[in-house]
């Protein structure tokens, strides 16, 4: 399969899952010391991962949690963030201006910081109270921390059963989804590579992922024109500009907001002939019980989106590493 290293993918996922003991120690420390509110912070793609994590928590917990835009926070606001707050952020490079500014401010306000850093030498590590160094698998790492905290609070009684299932089977499930979704991903890329504008919609813990896919991948890496809209918001404006030929892609997951995606797909079926549905239920996960599927659905559809990326690059000849402005200019 084009540009797909099965062993690399398996080792990457299993390596992240192997961090559980280290992450659990952080969760125990956080719980033992206590806190008033938990903030998942990011900018761009990392904010999208924060959105996914907070949605995941809010669907099953009374934990006081919220997303925090590093860009907005670094300019002011969020006055209640202080010495009894926990701020969790993830960064690939550790050099993003907004992240550095926001973490510095949060630290000055007395917050305790959890940093997931791909780059172990990032200077921002010195601002953090707890640091996890491991490249990639951002959503997986953030969900692991949130699940460990929920378990300690008595809100995830099946924690041990879940971890046995994913540690034994998640990597194979993701790899299987990549193979199973490759042909559909190629067809999507062939059909939509020249779209003047493409609409994406998702809900639940998929929403952040699709917001990121449209912006950080298709816009930034492929220079495609996109708009992403939450499935619950689709019917409050966007539906009126959908015609028979409007290109729309709908992502449907398996958590408590699944019905929102099904509603959009049902509407499009009536009036549109240029839509695609990616439903996580189309991709099996042997060894992972159905009751845990909502927690891994975004990993399965991420595997399919990765195939779209690869096929777009091959079809258009546009190298995904090329940027016009990002980190090219001072802005």
C-alpha positions as CSV (number, residue, x, y, z in Angstrom):
1,X,0.0,0.0,0.0
2,X,1.3,3.4,-1.0
3,X,3.6,5.0,1.7
4,X,2.4,2.8,4.5
5,X,4.8,1.1,7.0
6,X,2.7,-1.4,9.0
7,X,5.5,-2.1,11.5
8,X,6.2,1.6,12.1
9,X,2.5,2.3,12.7
10,X,2.2,-0.7,15.1
11,X,5.4,0.3,17.0
12,X,4.3,3.9,17.3
13,X,0.9,3.1,18.7
14,X,2.2,0.4,21.1
15,X,4.9,2.7,22.2
16,X,2.4,5.3,23.2
17,X,0.3,2.7,25.0
18,X,3.4,1.7,26.9
19,X,3.4,5.1,28.5
20,X,0.4,4.2,30.7
21,X,2.4,3.6,33.9
22,X,4.1,6.9,33.6
23,X,0.8,8.7,32.8
24,X,-1.0,7.0,35.7
25,X,1.7,8.3,38.1
26,X,0.9,11.9,36.9
27,X,-2.8,11.3,37.2
28,X,-2.3,10.0,40.8
29,X,-0.2,13.1,41.7
30,X,-2.8,15.4,40.2
31,X,-5.6,13.7,42.1
32,X,-3.7,13.6,45.4
33,X,-2.8,17.2,45.3
34,X,-6.3,18.3,44.2
35,X,-7.4,20.9,41.7
36,X,-10.4,23.1,40.9
37,X,-10.5,22.9,37.2
38,X,-8.7,21.0,34.4
39,X,-7.8,22.9,31.2
40,X,-6.7,21.2,27.9
41,X,-4.8,23.8,26.0
42,X,-3.6,24.0,22.4
43,X,-3.5,26.0,19.2
44,X,-4.4,24.8,15.7
45,X,-4.1,21.0,15.6
46,X,-3.3,20.7,19.3
47,X,-6.4,22.8,20.2
48,X,-8.4,20.3,18.1
49,X,-7.0,17.4,20.1
50,X,-8.0,19.3,23.3
51,X,-11.5,19.7,21.9
52,X,-11.7,15.9,21.3
53,X,-10.4,15.2,24.8
54,X,-12.8,17.5,26.6
55,X,-15.8,16.2,24.6
56,X,-14.7,12.7,25.6
57,X,-14.6,13.7,29.3
58,X,-17.8,15.7,29.3
59,X,-19.8,12.7,27.9
60,X,-19.1,10.6,31.0
61,X,-17.9,12.8,33.9
62,X,-18.7,15.6,36.3
63,X,-15.1,16.7,36.1
64,X,-14.7,20.5,35.8
65,X,-12.9,20.7,32.4
66,X,-12.7,23.0,29.5
67,X,-10.7,23.7,26.3
68,X,-8.3,26.6,26.3
69,X,-7.0,28.3,23.1
70,X,-3.4,29.2,23.7
71,X,-3.8,32.1,21.2
72,X,-6.7,33.6,23.1
73,X,-5.3,32.9,26.6
74,X,-2.0,34.5,25.8
75,X,-3.9,37.7,25.0
76,X,-5.9,37.7,28.2
77,X,-9.1,36.2,29.6
78,X,-9.7,33.0,31.5
79,X,-9.2,34.9,34.7
80,X,-10.2,31.9,36.8
81,X,-7.2,29.9,35.8
82,X,-4.8,30.1,38.7
83,X,-3.0,28.2,41.4
84,X,-5.6,25.5,41.8
85,X,-5.8,24.8,38.0
86,X,-4.2,22.0,36.0
87,X,-3.2,22.9,32.4
88,X,-2.5,20.1,29.9
89,X,-0.9,20.8,26.6
90,X,0.7,18.9,23.7
91,X,3.3,20.2,21.3
92,X,5.3,18.7,18.5
93,X,8.1,21.3,18.2
94,X,7.8,23.0,21.5
95,X,8.5,26.3,19.8
96,X,5.0,27.6,18.8
97,X,4.8,31.2,19.9
98,X,1.2,31.0,21.2
99,X,2.0,27.9,23.3
100,X,5.1,29.4,24.8
101,X,3.3,32.6,25.7
102,X,0.2,30.8,27.2
103,X,2.2,28.3,29.2
104,X,4.4,31.1,30.6
105,X,1.4,33.0,31.7
106,X,-0.3,30.0,33.2
107,X,2.8,29.2,35.1
108,X,3.0,32.8,36.4
109,X,-0.6,32.5,37.6
110,X,0.4,29.4,39.7
111,X,-1.2,26.7,37.5
112,X,0.4,23.3,37.4
113,X,1.4,22.2,33.9
114,X,1.4,18.8,32.2
115,X,3.4,18.8,29.0
116,X,3.3,16.1,26.2
117,X,6.3,17.0,24.1
118,X,7.4,15.3,20.9
119,X,10.7,17.1,21.2
120,X,12.5,16.1,24.4
121,X,14.8,19.1,24.1
122,X,12.1,21.7,23.9
123,X,12.9,24.6,26.2
124,X,9.3,24.8,27.3
125,X,9.7,21.6,29.2
126,X,11.3,23.7,32.0
127,X,7.9,25.4,32.6
128,X,6.1,22.1,33.2
129,X,5.5,20.2,36.4
130,X,5.1,16.9,34.6
131,X,6.6,16.0,31.2
132,X,5.9,13.1,28.9
133,X,8.3,12.8,25.9
134,X,7.0,10.7,23.0
135,X,6.5,11.5,19.3
136,X,3.0,11.4,17.7
137,X,-0.2,9.8,18.9
138,X,-1.4,13.1,20.5
139,X,-5.0,12.2,20.9
140,X,-4.1,8.8,22.3
141,X,-1.8,10.3,25.0
142,X,-4.4,12.9,26.0
143,X,-7.2,10.4,26.2
144,X,-4.9,8.1,28.3
145,X,-4.4,10.9,30.9
146,X,-8.1,11.7,31.0
147,X,-9.1,8.1,31.4
148,X,-6.6,7.6,34.2
149,X,-8.0,10.6,36.0
150,X,-11.6,9.4,35.5
151,X,-10.6,6.0,36.8
152,X,-9.2,7.5,40.0
153,X,-12.4,9.5,40.4
154,X,-14.5,6.3,40.2
155,X,-16.0,7.4,36.8
156,X,-14.4,4.7,34.7
157,X,-14.9,1.3,36.5
158,X,-13.9,-0.7,33.4
159,X,-10.6,1.0,33.1
160,X,-8.5,-2.1,33.5
161,X,-10.6,-4.2,31.1
162,X,-10.4,-1.4,28.5
163,X,-6.7,-1.1,28.7
164,X,-6.1,-4.8,28.3
165,X,-8.3,-4.6,25.2
166,X,-6.6,-1.6,23.5
167,X,-3.1,-2.6,24.5
168,X,-3.6,-6.0,22.8
169,X,-5.7,-4.9,19.8
170,X,-5.7,-1.1,19.0
171,X,-2.6,-1.1,16.8
172,X,-4.0,-4.0,14.7
173,X,-7.4,-2.3,14.5
174,X,-5.9,0.9,13.2
175,X,-3.8,-0.9,10.6
176,X,-6.8,-2.9,9.5
177,X,-8.8,0.3,9.1
178,X,-6.0,1.8,6.9
179,X,-6.1,-1.2,4.6
180,X,-9.9,-1.4,4.6
181,X,-10.3,2.3,3.9
182,X,-7.6,2.7,1.3
183,X,-9.7,2.2,-1.8
184,X,-12.5,4.6,-0.6
185,X,-9.8,7.1,0.3
186,X,-8.3,6.9,-3.2
187,X,-11.7,7.3,-4.8
188,X,-12.4,10.4,-2.5
189,X,-9.1,11.9,-3.5
190,X,-9.6,11.3,-7.2
191,X,-13.1,12.8,-7.1
192,X,-12.5,15.8,-4.9
193,X,-8.9,16.9,-5.4
194,X,-10.0,19.9,-7.6
195,X,-13.0,20.9,-5.6
196,X,-13.3,24.7,-5.4
197,X,-14.7,24.3,-1.8
198,X,-15.4,21.2,0.3
199,X,-17.6,21.0,3.4
200,X,-16.8,18.7,6.3
201,X,-19.0,17.9,9.2
202,X,-18.6,15.8,12.3
203,X,-19.7,15.6,16.0
204,X,-18.7,14.2,19.3
205,X,-15.1,13.3,19.8
206,X,-14.6,13.2,16.0
207,X,-15.4,16.9,15.7
208,X,-12.0,18.2,16.8
209,X,-10.3,15.6,14.5
210,X,-12.3,16.7,11.5
211,X,-11.8,20.4,12.3
212,X,-8.1,19.7,12.3
213,X,-8.2,17.5,9.2
214,X,-9.9,20.2,7.2
215,X,-7.6,23.0,8.4
216,X,-4.2,21.5,9.4
217,X,-4.1,18.9,6.7
218,X,-6.2,19.8,3.6
219,X,-5.7,23.6,3.9
220,X,-2.2,23.7,5.3
221,X,-0.7,20.7,3.6
222,X,-2.7,20.4,0.4
223,X,-3.9,24.0,-0.1
224,X,-7.5,22.8,-0.6
225,X,-10.3,25.2,0.2
226,X,-12.5,23.8,3.0
227,X,-15.1,24.6,5.6
228,X,-15.7,22.5,8.7
229,X,-18.9,22.6,10.6
230,X,-20.1,20.7,13.7
231,X,-23.0,18.4,12.7
232,X,-25.2,20.0,15.4
233,X,-24.6,23.4,13.8
234,X,-25.1,22.2,10.2
235,X,-28.8,22.9,10.3
236,X,-28.4,26.5,11.4
237,X,-27.1,28.0,8.3
238,X,-24.9,25.7,6.3
239,X,-27.8,23.6,5.0
240,X,-29.1,26.5,3.0
241,X,-26.1,26.6,0.7
242,X,-26.1,22.9,0.0
243,X,-27.2,22.1,-3.5
244,X,-27.3,18.9,-5.5
245,X,-23.6,19.2,-6.5
246,X,-22.1,20.7,-3.3
247,X,-19.2,18.5,-2.1
248,X,-19.8,17.4,1.5
249,X,-18.1,14.8,3.6
250,X,-19.8,13.5,6.8
251,X,-17.9,11.7,9.6
252,X,-20.0,9.6,12.0
253,X,-18.6,8.2,15.2
254,X,-20.0,6.0,18.0
255,X,-20.3,8.2,21.1
256,X,-23.2,10.1,22.5
257,X,-23.4,12.5,19.6
258,X,-23.6,9.9,16.8
259,X,-27.2,10.9,16.0
260,X,-26.0,14.3,14.9
261,X,-24.0,12.9,12.1
262,X,-26.7,10.5,11.1
263,X,-29.1,13.4,10.8
264,X,-26.8,15.3,8.5
265,X,-26.3,12.2,6.3
266,X,-30.1,11.7,6.2
267,X,-30.6,15.2,5.0
268,X,-27.9,15.0,2.3
269,X,-29.4,11.7,1.0
270,X,-32.5,13.7,0.1
271,X,-31.0,16.6,-1.8
272,X,-27.3,16.0,-2.6
273,X,-25.5,13.6,-4.9
274,X,-22.0,14.7,-4.1
275,X,-21.6,13.6,-0.5
276,X,-19.5,10.9,1.2
277,X,-20.0,9.3,4.6
278,X,-17.2,7.9,6.7
279,X,-18.7,5.9,9.5
280,X,-16.4,4.4,12.1
281,X,-18.8,1.4,12.4
282,X,-17.7,0.3,8.9
283,X,-14.3,-0.5,10.4
284,X,-14.1,-3.5,12.8
285,X,-11.9,-3.7,15.9
286,X,-11.5,-7.4,16.8
287,X,-10.7,-7.9,20.4
288,X,-12.1,-4.5,21.5
289,X,-15.6,-4.9,23.0
290,X,-18.4,-2.8,21.4
291,X,-18.8,-0.9,24.7
292,X,-15.4,0.6,24.2
293,X,-15.8,1.4,20.5
294,X,-16.7,5.1,21.1
295,X,-13.3,5.6,22.7
296,X,-11.3,4.4,19.6
297,X,-13.6,5.4,16.7
298,X,-11.5,8.5,16.0
299,X,-8.3,6.4,15.7
300,X,-10.0,4.3,13.0
301,X,-11.2,7.2,10.9
302,X,-7.8,9.0,11.4
303,X,-6.3,5.9,9.7
304,X,-8.6,6.5,6.7
305,X,-7.9,10.2,6.6
306,X,-4.2,9.5,6.5
307,X,-4.8,7.5,3.4
308,X,-6.7,10.4,1.8
309,X,-3.6,12.5,2.6
310,X,-1.3,10.1,0.9
311,X,-3.4,9.7,-2.2
312,X,-4.0,13.5,-2.6
313,X,-0.2,14.0,-2.5
314,X,0.4,11.4,-5.2
315,X,-2.5,12.6,-7.4
316,X,-1.7,16.3,-7.3
317,X,2.1,16.1,-7.1
318,X,1.9,18.6,-4.2
319,X,4.4,17.6,-1.5
320,X,2.7,17.9,1.9
321,X,5.9,19.4,3.4
322,X,5.7,22.5,1.2
323,X,4.4,25.7,2.9
324,X,3.9,29.2,1.5
325,X,3.9,31.1,4.8
326,X,3.8,28.8,7.8
327,X,7.2,29.3,9.7
328,X,8.5,31.0,6.5
329,X,7.6,34.6,7.5
330,X,7.6,36.5,10.7
331,X,3.9,37.1,11.5
